[in-house]
Amino acid sequence: MTVQKKTKLGILGVAKINNRVIPSFARTQFTELSAIASRSQEKANAAAKEANIPKAYGSYEALIKDPEIDIIYNPLPNHLHAEWTK
């Protein structure tokens, strides 16, 4: 039996909605919650610590450029979606 590699997931932002989605991401057998980013390194560190996420970035760009991240969840406000998903 082949072991499937988990998809590494990153989250843009430390919005309140993450309190609802992080537990779901953490429970799935197909993804590994690997990183979270904020415009503030301090906020990213706090969110990562609280949710047991191994990487915290102080900019969205740093998370987007991480070659280990396979997919990014974007819970930013609607008016920012296009800017950060290009």
PDB file of N, CA, C and O in Angstrom:
ATOM      1  N   MET A   1       0.842  -1.187   0.000  1.00  0.00           N
ATOM      2  CA  MET A   1       0.000   0.000   0.000  1.00  0.00           C
ATOM      3  C   MET A   1       0.885   1.247   0.000  1.00  0.00           C
ATOM      4  O   MET A   1       1.815   1.350   0.800  1.00  0.00           O
ATOM      5  N   THR A   2       0.599   2.179  -0.884  1.00  0.00           N
ATOM      6  CA  THR A   2       1.363   3.412  -0.995  1.00  0.00           C
ATOM      7  C   THR A   2       0.827   4.455  -0.024  1.00  0.00           C
ATOM      8  O   THR A   2      -0.383   4.653   0.088  1.00  0.00           O
ATOM      9  N   VAL A   3       1.738   5.115   0.671  1.00  0.00           N
ATOM     10  CA  VAL A   3       1.349   6.190   1.574  1.00  0.00           C
ATOM     11  C   VAL A   3       1.263   7.471   0.763  1.00  0.00           C
ATOM     12  O   VAL A   3       2.220   7.855   0.090  1.00  0.00           O
ATOM     13  N   GLN A   4       0.110   8.131   0.829  1.00  0.00           N
ATOM     14  CA  GLN A   4      -0.093   9.365   0.078  1.00  0.00           C
ATOM     15  C   GLN A   4       0.526  10.533   0.831  1.00  0.00           C
ATOM     16  O   GLN A   4       0.327  10.683   2.037  1.00  0.00           O
ATOM     17  N   LYS A   5       1.278  11.359   0.111  1.00  0.00           N
ATOM     18  CA  LYS A   5       1.867  12.560   0.692  1.00  0.00           C
ATOM     19  C   LYS A   5       0.750  13.552   0.992  1.00  0.00           C
ATOM     20  O   LYS A   5      -0.129  13.777   0.160  1.00  0.00           O
ATOM     21  N   LYS A   6       0.786  14.140   2.176  1.00  0.00           N
ATOM     22  CA  LYS A   6      -0.225  15.131   2.529  1.00  0.00           C
ATOM     23  C   LYS A   6       0.046  16.439   1.796  1.00  0.00           C
ATOM     24  O   LYS A   6       1.198  16.817   1.582  1.00  0.00           O
ATOM     25  N   THR A   7      -1.013  17.115   1.420  1.00  0.00           N
ATOM     26  CA  THR A   7      -0.925  18.426   0.797  1.00  0.00           C
ATOM     27  C   THR A   7      -0.657  19.446   1.892  1.00  0.00           C
ATOM     28  O   THR A   7      -1.382  19.494   2.885  1.00  0.00           O
ATOM     29  N   LYS A   8       0.382  20.265   1.718  1.00  0.00           N
ATOM     30  CA  LYS A   8       0.748  21.261   2.729  1.00  0.00           C
ATOM     31  C   LYS A   8      -0.043  22.543   2.489  1.00  0.00           C
ATOM     32  O   LYS A   8       0.009  23.136   1.411  1.00  0.00           O
ATOM     33  N   LEU A   9      -0.766  22.947   3.506  1.00  0.00           N
ATOM     34  CA  LEU A   9      -1.696  24.068   3.430  1.00  0.00           C
ATOM     35  C   LEU A   9      -1.168  25.272   4.195  1.00  0.00           C
ATOM     36  O   LEU A   9      -0.649  25.141   5.303  1.00  0.00           O
ATOM     37  N   GLY A  10      -1.308  26.451   3.586  1.00  0.00           N
ATOM     38  CA  GLY A  10      -0.997  27.705   4.245  1.00  0.00           C
ATOM     39  C   GLY A  10      -2.250  28.564   4.305  1.00  0.00           C
ATOM     40  O   GLY A  10      -3.137  28.442   3.460  1.00  0.00           O
ATOM     41  N   ILE A  11      -2.319  29.434   5.307  1.00  0.00           N
ATOM     42  CA  ILE A  11      -3.474  30.317   5.480  1.00  0.00           C
ATOM     43  C   ILE A  11      -3.009  31.767   5.425  1.00  0.00           C
ATOM     44  O   ILE A  11      -2.081  32.161   6.131  1.00  0.00           O
ATOM     45  N   LEU A  12      -3.668  32.557   4.575  1.00  0.00           N
ATOM     46  CA  LEU A  12      -3.395  33.995   4.497  1.00  0.00           C
ATOM     47  C   LEU A  12      -4.263  34.711   5.519  1.00  0.00           C
ATOM     48  O   LEU A  12      -5.488  34.717   5.399  1.00  0.00           O
ATOM     49  N   GLY A  13      -3.647  35.302   6.503  1.00  0.00           N
ATOM     50  CA  GLY A  13      -4.388  36.089   7.476  1.00  0.00           C
ATOM     51  C   GLY A  13      -4.705  35.327   8.745  1.00  0.00           C
ATOM     52  O   GLY A  13      -4.663  34.098   8.793  1.00  0.00           O
ATOM     53  N   VAL A  14      -5.021  36.096   9.768  1.00  0.00           N
ATOM     54  CA  VAL A  14      -5.345  35.534  11.080  1.00  0.00           C
ATOM     55  C   VAL A  14      -6.765  35.932  11.482  1.00  0.00           C
ATOM     56  O   VAL A  14      -7.041  36.213  12.648  1.00  0.00           O
ATOM     57  N   ALA A  15      -7.657  35.950  10.496  1.00  0.00           N
ATOM     58  CA  ALA A  15      -9.047  36.368  10.702  1.00  0.00           C
ATOM     59  C   ALA A  15      -9.780  35.435  11.665  1.00  0.00           C
ATOM     60  O   ALA A  15      -9.375  34.292  11.877  1.00  0.00           O
ATOM     61  N   LYS A  16     -10.860  35.946  12.240  1.00  0.00           N
ATOM     62  CA  LYS A  16     -11.665  35.164  13.181  1.00  0.00           C
ATOM     63  C   LYS A  16     -12.235  33.893  12.562  1.00  0.00           C
ATOM     64  O   LYS A  16     -12.444  32.905  13.265  1.00  0.00           O
ATOM     65  N   ILE A  17     -12.488  33.907  11.263  1.00  0.00           N
ATOM     66  CA  ILE A  17     -13.027  32.714  10.597  1.00  0.00           C
ATOM     67  C   ILE A  17     -12.089  31.526  10.770  1.00  0.00           C
ATOM     68  O   ILE A  17     -12.529  30.376  10.737  1.00  0.00           O
ATOM     69  N   ASN A  18     -10.814  31.794  10.953  1.00  0.00           N
ATOM     70  CA  ASN A  18      -9.855  30.707  11.135  1.00  0.00           C
ATOM     71  C   ASN A  18     -10.189  29.841  12.341  1.00  0.00           C
ATOM     72  O   ASN A  18      -9.860  28.655  12.365  1.00  0.00           O
ATOM     73  N   ASN A  19     -10.844  30.430  13.347  1.00  0.00           N
ATOM     74  CA  ASN A  19     -11.249  29.642  14.513  1.00  0.00           C
ATOM     75  C   ASN A  19     -12.198  28.520  14.117  1.00  0.00           C
ATOM     76  O   ASN A  19     -12.277  27.500  14.803  1.00  0.00           O
ATOM     77  N   ARG A  20     -12.905  28.700  13.032  1.00  0.00           N
ATOM     78  CA  ARG A  20     -13.833  27.672  12.547  1.00  0.00           C
ATOM     79  C   ARG A  20     -13.175  26.698  11.581  1.00  0.00           C
ATOM     80  O   ARG A  20     -13.474  25.505  11.603  1.00  0.00           O
ATOM     81  N   VAL A  21     -12.290  27.193  10.739  1.00  0.00           N
ATOM     82  CA  VAL A  21     -11.740  26.324   9.696  1.00  0.00           C
ATOM     83  C   VAL A  21     -10.482  25.571  10.110  1.00  0.00           C
ATOM     84  O   VAL A  21     -10.244  24.463   9.628  1.00  0.00           O
ATOM     85  N   ILE A  22      -9.681  26.143  10.984  1.00  0.00           N
ATOM     86  CA  ILE A  22      -8.440  25.473  11.388  1.00  0.00           C
ATOM     87  C   ILE A  22      -8.706  24.090  11.982  1.00  0.00           C
ATOM     88  O   ILE A  22      -8.011  23.143  11.613  1.00  0.00           O
ATOM     89  N   PRO A  23      -9.675  23.928  12.881  1.00  0.00           N
ATOM     90  CA  PRO A  23      -9.922  22.572  13.396  1.00  0.00           C
ATOM     91  C   PRO A  23     -10.278  21.575  12.293  1.00  0.00           C
ATOM     92  O   PRO A  23      -9.878  20.413  12.359  1.00  0.00           O
ATOM     93  N   SER A  24     -11.016  22.014  11.292  1.00  0.00           N
ATOM     94  CA  SER A  24     -11.363  21.123  10.178  1.00  0.00           C
ATOM     95  C   SER A  24     -10.133  20.751   9.365  1.00  0.00           C
ATOM     96  O   SER A  24      -9.945  19.587   9.013  1.00  0.00           O
ATOM     97  N   PHE A  25      -9.302  21.733   9.068  1.00  0.00           N
ATOM     98  CA  PHE A  25      -8.071  21.455   8.328  1.00  0.00           C
ATOM     99  C   PHE A  25      -7.170  20.505   9.118  1.00  0.00           C
ATOM    100  O   PHE A  25      -6.538  19.618   8.544  1.00  0.00           O
ATOM    101  N   ALA A  26      -7.116  20.693  10.416  1.00  0.00           N
ATOM    102  CA  ALA A  26      -6.244  19.868  11.257  1.00  0.00           C
ATOM    103  C   ALA A  26      -6.707  18.413  11.327  1.00  0.00           C
ATOM    104  O   ALA A  26      -5.891  17.512  11.516  1.00  0.00           O
ATOM    105  N   ARG A  27      -7.996  18.183  11.176  1.00  0.00           N
ATOM    106  CA  ARG A  27      -8.539  16.822  11.286  1.00  0.00           C
ATOM    107  C   ARG A  27      -8.438  16.007  10.005  1.00  0.00           C
ATOM    108  O   ARG A  27      -8.473  14.778  10.058  1.00  0.00           O
ATOM    109  N   THR A  28      -8.318  16.645   8.884  1.00  0.00           N
ATOM    110  CA  THR A  28      -8.328  15.896   7.627  1.00  0.00           C
ATOM    111  C   THR A  28      -7.056  15.068   7.460  1.00  0.00           C
ATOM    112  O   THR A  28      -5.972  15.469   7.886  1.00  0.00           O
ATOM    113  N   GLN A  29      -7.210  13.934   6.846  1.00  0.00           N
ATOM    114  CA  GLN A  29      -6.060  13.052   6.628  1.00  0.00           C
ATOM    115  C   GLN A  29      -5.278  13.412   5.367  1.00  0.00           C
ATOM    116  O   GLN A  29      -4.206  12.857   5.122  1.00  0.00           O
ATOM    117  N   PHE A  30      -5.803  14.329   4.573  1.00  0.00           N
ATOM    118  CA  PHE A  30      -5.189  14.642   3.282  1.00  0.00           C
ATOM    119  C   PHE A  30      -4.340  15.909   3.284  1.00  0.00           C
ATOM    120  O   PHE A  30      -3.534  16.112   2.376  1.00  0.00           O
ATOM    121  N   THR A  31      -4.506  16.758   4.286  1.00  0.00           N
ATOM    122  CA  THR A  31      -3.733  17.998   4.335  1.00  0.00           C
ATOM    123  C   THR A  31      -2.975  18.111   5.649  1.00  0.00           C
ATOM    124  O   THR A  31      -3.336  17.520   6.667  1.00  0.00           O
ATOM    125  N   GLU A  32      -1.916  18.893   5.577  1.00  0.00           N
ATOM    126  CA  GLU A  32      -1.119  19.214   6.754  1.00  0.00           C
ATOM    127  C   GLU A  32      -1.111  20.733   6.869  1.00  0.00           C
ATOM    128  O   GLU A  32      -0.620  21.419   5.973  1.00  0.00           O
ATOM    129  N   LEU A  33      -1.642  21.258   7.947  1.00  0.00           N
ATOM    130  CA  LEU A  33      -1.668  22.700   8.165  1.00  0.00           C
ATOM    131  C   LEU A  33      -0.246  23.134   8.498  1.00  0.00           C
ATOM    132  O   LEU A  33       0.242  22.889   9.601  1.00  0.00           O
ATOM    133  N   SER A  34       0.417  23.779   7.540  1.00  0.00           N
ATOM    134  CA  SER A  34       1.859  24.001   7.619  1.00  0.00           C
ATOM    135  C   SER A  34       2.293  25.427   7.913  1.00  0.00           C
ATOM    136  O   SER A  34       3.379  25.630   8.455  1.00  0.00           O
ATOM    137  N   ALA A  35       1.473  26.432   7.570  1.00  0.00           N
ATOM    138  CA  ALA A  35       1.916  27.818   7.730  1.00  0.00           C
ATOM    139  C   ALA A  35       0.725  28.763   7.808  1.00  0.00           C
ATOM    140  O   ALA A  35      -0.361  28.479   7.302  1.00  0.00           O
ATOM    141  N   ILE A  36       0.967  29.898   8.460  1.00  0.00           N
ATOM    142  CA  ILE A  36      -0.026  30.967   8.530  1.00  0.00           C
ATOM    143  C   ILE A  36       0.717  32.291   8.377  1.00  0.00           C
ATOM    144  O   ILE A  36       1.862  32.423   8.810  1.00  0.00           O
ATOM    145  N   ALA A  37       0.061  33.263   7.764  1.00  0.00           N
ATOM    146  CA  ALA A  37       0.697  34.562   7.534  1.00  0.00           C
ATOM    147  C   ALA A  37      -0.213  35.691   7.980  1.00  0.00           C
ATOM    148  O   ALA A  37      -1.439  35.588   7.943  1.00  0.00           O
ATOM    149  N   SER A  38       0.422  36.760   8.399  1.00  0.00           N
ATOM    150  CA  SER A  38      -0.272  37.988   8.772  1.00  0.00           C
ATOM    151  C   SER A  38       0.600  39.149   8.302  1.00  0.00           C
ATOM    152  O   SER A  38       1.764  38.955   7.950  1.00  0.00           O
ATOM    153  N   ARG A  39       0.044  40.334   8.299  1.00  0.00           N
ATOM    154  CA  ARG A  39       0.872  41.508   8.002  1.00  0.00           C
ATOM    155  C   ARG A  39       1.742  41.850   9.204  1.00  0.00           C
ATOM    156  O   ARG A  39       2.621  42.708   9.116  1.00  0.00           O
ATOM    157  N   SER A  40       1.497  41.176  10.330  1.00  0.00           N
ATOM    158  CA  SER A  40       2.259  41.376  11.557  1.00  0.00           C
ATOM    159  C   SER A  40       2.895  40.049  11.976  1.00  0.00           C
ATOM    160  O   SER A  40       2.193  39.058  12.175  1.00  0.00           O
ATOM    161  N   GLN A  41       4.211  40.031  12.107  1.00  0.00           N
ATOM    162  CA  GLN A  41       4.889  38.804  12.539  1.00  0.00           C
ATOM    163  C   GLN A  41       4.405  38.377  13.921  1.00  0.00           C
ATOM    164  O   GLN A  41       4.245  37.186  14.187  1.00  0.00           O
ATOM    165  N   GLU A  42       4.175  39.341  14.788  1.00  0.00           N
ATOM    166  CA  GLU A  42       3.702  39.043  16.143  1.00  0.00           C
ATOM    167  C   GLU A  42       2.350  38.326  16.116  1.00  0.00           C
ATOM    168  O   GLU A  42       2.151  37.346  16.833  1.00  0.00           O
ATOM    169  N   LYS A  43       1.431  38.813  15.296  1.00  0.00           N
ATOM    170  CA  LYS A  43       0.116  38.171  15.187  1.00  0.00           C
ATOM    171  C   LYS A  43       0.227  36.791  14.550  1.00  0.00           C
ATOM    172  O   LYS A  43      -0.462  35.856  14.959  1.00  0.00           O
ATOM    173  N   ALA A  44       1.083  36.666  13.560  1.00  0.00           N
ATOM    174  CA  ALA A  44       1.285  35.362  12.922  1.00  0.00           C
ATOM    175  C   ALA A  44       1.859  34.362  13.919  1.00  0.00           C
ATOM    176  O   ALA A  44       1.423  33.212  13.975  1.00  0.00           O
ATOM    177  N   ASN A  45       2.835  34.803  14.703  1.00  0.00           N
ATOM    178  CA  ASN A  45       3.425  33.921  15.715  1.00  0.00           C
ATOM    179  C   ASN A  45       2.382  33.460  16.723  1.00  0.00           C
ATOM    180  O   ASN A  45       2.337  32.283  17.080  1.00  0.00           O
ATOM    181  N   ALA A  46       1.545  34.384  17.181  1.00  0.00           N
ATOM    182  CA  ALA A  46       0.515  34.040  18.168  1.00  0.00           C
ATOM    183  C   ALA A  46      -0.493  33.052  17.592  1.00  0.00           C
ATOM    184  O   ALA A  46      -0.868  32.086  18.257  1.00  0.00           O
ATOM    185  N   ALA A  47      -0.929  33.287  16.369  1.00  0.00           N
ATOM    186  CA  ALA A  47      -1.900  32.388  15.732  1.00  0.00           C
ATOM    187  C   ALA A  47      -1.294  31.008  15.502  1.00  0.00           C
ATOM    188  O   ALA A  47      -1.957  29.993  15.713  1.00  0.00           O
ATOM    189  N   ALA A  48      -0.043  30.970  15.073  1.00  0.00           N
ATOM    190  CA  ALA A  48       0.628  29.690  14.834  1.00  0.00           C
ATOM    191  C   ALA A  48       0.780  28.910  16.132  1.00  0.00           C
ATOM    192  O   ALA A  48       0.561  27.699  16.172  1.00  0.00           O
ATOM    193  N   LYS A  49       1.153  29.606  17.177  1.00  0.00           N
ATOM    194  CA  LYS A  49       1.319  28.943  18.477  1.00  0.00           C
ATOM    195  C   LYS A  49      -0.012  28.387  18.972  1.00  0.00           C
ATOM    196  O   LYS A  49      -0.083  27.246  19.430  1.00  0.00           O
ATOM    197  N   GLU A  50      -1.056  29.190  18.878  1.00  0.00           N
ATOM    198  CA  GLU A  50      -2.381  28.780  19.353  1.00  0.00           C
ATOM    199  C   GLU A  50      -2.906  27.559  18.595  1.00  0.00           C
ATOM    200  O   GLU A  50      -3.537  26.685  19.187  1.00  0.00           O
ATOM    201  N   ALA A  51      -2.648  27.500  17.300  1.00  0.00           N
ATOM    202  CA  ALA A  51      -3.189  26.420  16.465  1.00  0.00           C
ATOM    203  C   ALA A  51      -2.172  25.312  16.182  1.00  0.00           C
ATOM    204  O   ALA A  51      -2.457  24.382  15.427  1.00  0.00           O
ATOM    205  N   ASN A  52      -0.993  25.412  16.786  1.00  0.00           N
ATOM    206  CA  ASN A  52       0.052  24.404  16.579  1.00  0.00           C
ATOM    207  C   ASN A  52       0.441  24.283  15.096  1.00  0.00           C
ATOM    208  O   ASN A  52       0.549  23.184  14.551  1.00  0.00           O
ATOM    209  N   ILE A  53       0.645  25.436  14.469  1.00  0.00           N
ATOM    210  CA  ILE A  53       1.059  25.507  13.064  1.00  0.00           C
ATOM    211  C   ILE A  53       2.567  25.769  13.050  1.00  0.00           C
ATOM    212  O   ILE A  53       3.022  26.712  13.697  1.00  0.00           O
ATOM    213  N   PRO A  54       3.346  24.971  12.339  1.00  0.00           N
ATOM    214  CA  PRO A  54       4.802  25.069  12.433  1.00  0.00           C
ATOM    215  C   PRO A  54       5.447  26.355  11.904  1.00  0.00           C
ATOM    216  O   PRO A  54       6.475  26.776  12.434  1.00  0.00           O
ATOM    217  N   LYS A  55       4.877  26.984  10.880  1.00  0.00           N
ATOM    218  CA  LYS A  55       5.506  28.180  10.304  1.00  0.00           C
ATOM    219  C   LYS A  55       4.585  29.386  10.440  1.00  0.00           C
ATOM    220  O   LYS A  55       3.371  29.287  10.264  1.00  0.00           O
ATOM    221  N   ALA A  56       5.196  30.531  10.757  1.00  0.00           N
ATOM    222  CA  ALA A  56       4.462  31.793  10.846  1.00  0.00           C
ATOM    223  C   ALA A  56       5.225  32.848  10.049  1.00  0.00           C
ATOM    224  O   ALA A  56       6.435  33.009  10.205  1.00  0.00           O
ATOM    225  N   TYR A  57       4.500  33.560   9.198  1.00  0.00           N
ATOM    226  CA  TYR A  57       5.116  34.580   8.359  1.00  0.00           C
ATOM    227  C   TYR A  57       4.526  35.952   8.669  1.00  0.00           C
ATOM    228  O   TYR A  57       3.330  36.085   8.926  1.00  0.00           O
ATOM    229  N   GLY A  58       5.390  36.972   8.642  1.00  0.00           N
ATOM    230  CA  GLY A  58       4.973  38.340   8.886  1.00  0.00           C
ATOM    231  C   GLY A  58       4.558  39.078   7.633  1.00  0.00           C
ATOM    232  O   GLY A  58       4.375  40.295   7.658  1.00  0.00           O
ATOM    233  N   SER A  59       4.409  38.352   6.533  1.00  0.00           N
ATOM    234  CA  SER A  59       3.891  38.952   5.299  1.00  0.00           C
ATOM    235  C   SER A  59       3.206  37.865   4.485  1.00  0.00           C
ATOM    236  O   SER A  59       3.571  36.692   4.558  1.00  0.00           O
ATOM    237  N   TYR A  60       2.215  38.269   3.716  1.00  0.00           N
ATOM    238  CA  TYR A  60       1.528  37.324   2.844  1.00  0.00           C
ATOM    239  C   TYR A  60       2.476  36.838   1.745  1.00  0.00           C
ATOM    240  O   TYR A  60       2.432  35.675   1.343  1.00  0.00           O
ATOM    241  N   GLU A  61       3.327  37.739   1.268  1.00  0.00           N
ATOM    242  CA  GLU A  61       4.258  37.397   0.197  1.00  0.00           C
ATOM    243  C   GLU A  61       5.169  36.239   0.588  1.00  0.00           C
ATOM    244  O   GLU A  61       5.439  35.350  -0.220  1.00  0.00           O
ATOM    245  N   ALA A  62       5.638  36.258   1.832  1.00  0.00           N
ATOM    246  CA  ALA A  62       6.550  35.207   2.290  1.00  0.00           C
ATOM    247  C   ALA A  62       5.879  33.839   2.253  1.00  0.00           C
ATOM    248  O   ALA A  62       6.498  32.852   1.857  1.00  0.00           O
ATOM    249  N   LEU A  63       4.629  33.777   2.660  1.00  0.00           N
ATOM    250  CA  LEU A  63       3.900  32.507   2.608  1.00  0.00           C
ATOM    251  C   LEU A  63       3.697  32.070   1.160  1.00  0.00           C
ATOM    252  O   LEU A  63       3.913  30.906   0.823  1.00  0.00           O
ATOM    253  N   ILE A  64       3.287  32.990   0.316  1.00  0.00           N
ATOM    254  CA  ILE A  64       3.042  32.665  -1.091  1.00  0.00           C
ATOM    255  C   ILE A  64       4.314  32.139  -1.762  1.00  0.00           C
ATOM    256  O   ILE A  64       4.240  31.264  -2.625  1.00  0.00           O
ATOM    257  N   LYS A  65       5.459  32.659  -1.379  1.00  0.00           N
ATOM    258  CA  LYS A  65       6.728  32.251  -1.989  1.00  0.00           C
ATOM    259  C   LYS A  65       7.319  30.974  -1.386  1.00  0.00           C
ATOM    260  O   LYS A  65       8.307  30.458  -1.908  1.00  0.00           O
ATOM    261  N   ASP A  66       6.746  30.462  -0.317  1.00  0.00           N
ATOM    262  CA  ASP A  66       7.274  29.251   0.323  1.00  0.00           C
ATOM    263  C   ASP A  66       7.091  28.061  -0.620  1.00  0.00           C
ATOM    264  O   ASP A  66       5.956  27.675  -0.900  1.00  0.00           O
ATOM    265  N   PRO A  67       8.173  27.477  -1.111  1.00  0.00           N
ATOM    266  CA  PRO A  67       8.053  26.374  -2.068  1.00  0.00           C
ATOM    267  C   PRO A  67       7.481  25.093  -1.467  1.00  0.00           C
ATOM    268  O   PRO A  67       7.090  24.189  -2.205  1.00  0.00           O
ATOM    269  N   GLU A  68       7.426  25.004  -0.154  1.00  0.00           N
ATOM    270  CA  GLU A  68       6.890  23.801   0.489  1.00  0.00           C
ATOM    271  C   GLU A  68       5.368  23.817   0.596  1.00  0.00           C
ATOM    272  O   GLU A  68       4.756  22.784   0.870  1.00  0.00           O
ATOM    273  N   ILE A  69       4.752  24.978   0.384  1.00  0.00           N
ATOM    274  CA  ILE A  69       3.296  25.096   0.503  1.00  0.00           C
ATOM    275  C   ILE A  69       2.656  24.720  -0.833  1.00  0.00           C
ATOM    276  O   ILE A  69       3.012  25.253  -1.884  1.00  0.00           O
ATOM    277  N   ASP A  70       1.707  23.792  -0.765  1.00  0.00           N
ATOM    278  CA  ASP A  70       1.038  23.307  -1.975  1.00  0.00           C
ATOM    279  C   ASP A  70      -0.234  24.084  -2.308  1.00  0.00           C
ATOM    280  O   ASP A  70      -0.563  24.272  -3.479  1.00  0.00           O
ATOM    281  N   ILE A  71      -0.941  24.530  -1.284  1.00  0.00           N
ATOM    282  CA  ILE A  71      -2.230  25.205  -1.484  1.00  0.00           C
ATOM    283  C   ILE A  71      -2.398  26.260  -0.397  1.00  0.00           C
ATOM    284  O   ILE A  71      -1.926  26.094   0.728  1.00  0.00           O
ATOM    285  N   ILE A  72      -3.079  27.349  -0.754  1.00  0.00           N
ATOM    286  CA  ILE A  72      -3.282  28.445   0.195  1.00  0.00           C
ATOM    287  C   ILE A  72      -4.765  28.732   0.333  1.00  0.00           C
ATOM    288  O   ILE A  72      -5.479  28.888  -0.658  1.00  0.00           O
ATOM    289  N   TYR A  73      -5.220  28.798   1.577  1.00  0.00           N
ATOM    290  CA  TYR A  73      -6.589  29.203   1.889  1.00  0.00           C
ATOM    291  C   TYR A  73      -6.569  30.709   2.110  1.00  0.00           C
ATOM    292  O   TYR A  73      -5.754  31.219   2.877  1.00  0.00           O
ATOM    293  N   ASN A  74      -7.476  31.422   1.431  1.00  0.00           N
ATOM    294  CA  ASN A  74      -7.513  32.880   1.481  1.00  0.00           C
ATOM    295  C   ASN A  74      -8.807  33.368   2.129  1.00  0.00           C
ATOM    296  O   ASN A  74      -9.813  33.537   1.440  1.00  0.00           O
ATOM    297  N   PRO A  75      -8.795  33.598   3.455  1.00  0.00           N
ATOM    298  CA  PRO A  75      -9.972  34.123   4.128  1.00  0.00           C
ATOM    299  C   PRO A  75      -9.943  35.649   4.275  1.00  0.00           C
ATOM    300  O   PRO A  75     -10.668  36.210   5.097  1.00  0.00           O
ATOM    301  N   LEU A  76      -9.111  36.311   3.481  1.00  0.00           N
ATOM    302  CA  LEU A  76      -9.031  37.773   3.544  1.00  0.00           C
ATOM    303  C   LEU A  76     -10.366  38.377   3.117  1.00  0.00           C
ATOM    304  O   LEU A  76     -11.172  37.700   2.480  1.00  0.00           O
ATOM    305  N   PRO A  77     -10.609  39.646   3.461  1.00  0.00           N
ATOM    306  CA  PRO A  77     -11.847  40.297   3.022  1.00  0.00           C
ATOM    307  C   PRO A  77     -12.006  40.209   1.498  1.00  0.00           C
ATOM    308  O   PRO A  77     -11.021  40.200   0.760  1.00  0.00           O
ATOM    309  N   ASN A  78     -13.245  40.144   1.051  1.00  0.00           N
ATOM    310  CA  ASN A  78     -13.545  39.943  -0.372  1.00  0.00           C
ATOM    311  C   ASN A  78     -12.797  40.892  -1.294  1.00  0.00           C
ATOM    312  O   ASN A  78     -12.327  40.479  -2.354  1.00  0.00           O
ATOM    313  N   HIS A  79     -12.678  42.156  -0.909  1.00  0.00           N
ATOM    314  CA  HIS A  79     -12.032  43.114  -1.804  1.00  0.00           C
ATOM    315  C   HIS A  79     -10.532  42.848  -1.975  1.00  0.00           C
ATOM    316  O   HIS A  79      -9.898  43.457  -2.836  1.00  0.00           O
ATOM    317  N   LEU A  80      -9.957  41.951  -1.172  1.00  0.00           N
ATOM    318  CA  LEU A  80      -8.540  41.608  -1.295  1.00  0.00           C
ATOM    319  C   LEU A  80      -8.289  40.278  -2.010  1.00  0.00           C
ATOM    320  O   LEU A  80      -7.143  39.930  -2.291  1.00  0.00           O
ATOM    321  N   HIS A  81      -9.352  39.541  -2.301  1.00  0.00           N
ATOM    322  CA  HIS A  81      -9.178  38.217  -2.905  1.00  0.00           C
ATOM    323  C   HIS A  81      -8.426  38.272  -4.229  1.00  0.00           C
ATOM    324  O   HIS A  81      -7.463  37.528  -4.415  1.00  0.00           O
ATOM    325  N   ALA A  82      -8.834  39.119  -5.136  1.00  0.00           N
ATOM    326  CA  ALA A  82      -8.187  39.173  -6.453  1.00  0.00           C
ATOM    327  C   ALA A  82      -6.707  39.521  -6.328  1.00  0.00           C
ATOM    328  O   ALA A  82      -5.862  38.924  -6.995  1.00  0.00           O
ATOM    329  N   GLU A  83      -6.404  40.484  -5.476  1.00  0.00           N
ATOM    330  CA  GLU A  83      -5.016  40.915  -5.303  1.00  0.00           C
ATOM    331  C   GLU A  83      -4.112  39.770  -4.840  1.00  0.00           C
ATOM    332  O   GLU A  83      -2.977  39.652  -5.302  1.00  0.00           O
ATOM    333  N   TRP A  84      -4.603  38.937  -3.939  1.00  0.00           N
ATOM    334  CA  TRP A  84      -3.758  37.903  -3.339  1.00  0.00           C
ATOM    335  C   TRP A  84      -3.930  36.519  -3.950  1.00  0.00           C
ATOM    336  O   TRP A  84      -3.312  35.562  -3.483  1.00  0.00           O
ATOM    337  N   THR A  85      -4.753  36.394  -4.982  1.00  0.00           N
ATOM    338  CA  THR A  85      -4.893  35.081  -5.614  1.00  0.00           C
ATOM    339  C   THR A  85      -4.464  35.092  -7.075  1.00  0.00           C
ATOM    340  O   THR A  85      -4.713  34.123  -7.793  1.00  0.00           O
ATOM    341  N   LYS A  86      -3.839  36.143  -7.521  1.00  0.00           N
ATOM    342  CA  LYS A  86      -3.332  36.205  -8.900  1.00  0.00           C
ATOM    343  C   LYS A  86      -2.154  35.277  -9.062  1.00  0.00           C
ATOM    344  O   LYS A  86      -1.585  35.185 -10.150  1.00  0.00           O
TER     345      LYS A  86
END
